[in-house]
Amino acid sequence: MLTTLRVGGDERLARAELRRQIGRLEHQLSRLAAEAFPRVAIDTGVAGHFAEPRVAGLAELEQVRDALADRIAAARVALETQGELETSNRELLRRMLAAPAEHKWLRISRADVGEPGCGHWHSRPRLGPLGMLMGWWRVKVSSGCPLSARLAAVER
């Protein structure tokens, strides 16, 4: 025997509108998480409130919608902060490449400037201690991940 859920017309429309809004917010949150990966970790988990399945009321749907909106706002702030940090690191890298002696021993990784991979730029003296005494500084660019090089050597 089938039973139908009897809900008033206004409540049914309100519930449908809240589900539409929740779906749109979940889509926005997933796009932000994909955009941020792997630079920023964004919480996209959904917490279950009840042990058994049931129909959520209007107040619960509103709470879910508001929680998603708060997460989206926090994700946007985190992405903006990370973007500003990467921009300042790119500017620092530009200055370091122009004048390595003014940025002695500074190391900037590819992740610091928002690029994928394991490489880095390192301001070092040319010719070791002699170069340090003579003031001969350069920026050395690493070739990538040392772990992957070790794994390749082990596989040979």
Secondary structure as GFF3:
##gff-version 3
##sequence-region A 1 156
A	DSSP	alpha_helix	9	36	.	.	.	ID=ss1
A	DSSP	alpha_helix	58	98	.	.	.	ID=ss2
A	DSSP	three_ten_helix	100	103	.	.	.	ID=ss3
A	DSSP	beta_strand	107	109	.	.	.	ID=ss4
A	DSSP	three_ten_helix	111	113	.	.	.	ID=ss5
A	DSSP	beta_strand	120	125	.	.	.	ID=ss6
A	DSSP	alpha_helix	128	134	.	.	.	ID=ss7
A	DSSP	beta_strand	137	141	.	.	.	ID=ss8
A	DSSP	alpha_helix	146	155	.	.	.	ID=ss9
###
